[in-house]
Amino acid sequence: MRIQKRLAAQRQRRRYRVRNRVRATGRPRLSVFRSNKHIYAQIIDDAAGRTLVAASTMEKGITGGKDGGDKEAAAKVGAALADRAQQAGITEVAFDRGAYQYHGRVASLADAAREKGLSF
């Protein structure tokens, strides 16, 4: 039990550390949440405190109703998010990976968003 609490506290500190560095840029924040089955991404305006654009593997149009727990699904989410951001007039964001390593599904989402035109 102690180990779980310590790991949860470490993850929380890591999340806060990354988020504070990202918020200091003044750009909208591309925030990623990863679960075992799905991945969610949203672009947030911290000054106004609202979500500007969002995409996830829960949407039927992105994964076709399948589970979105792989890198291909994460890439589709990144591409969809970048398209929606460009339609909203957003070209520059700061990438908030949260407590997750920049590896696997998180990196796949970021690479797809960059390929579609988002800069971060």
Helices and strands as residue ranges (DSSP letters): H 2-23, E 29-34, E 39-45, E 50-56, H 60-63, H 71-87, E 94-96, H 105-115
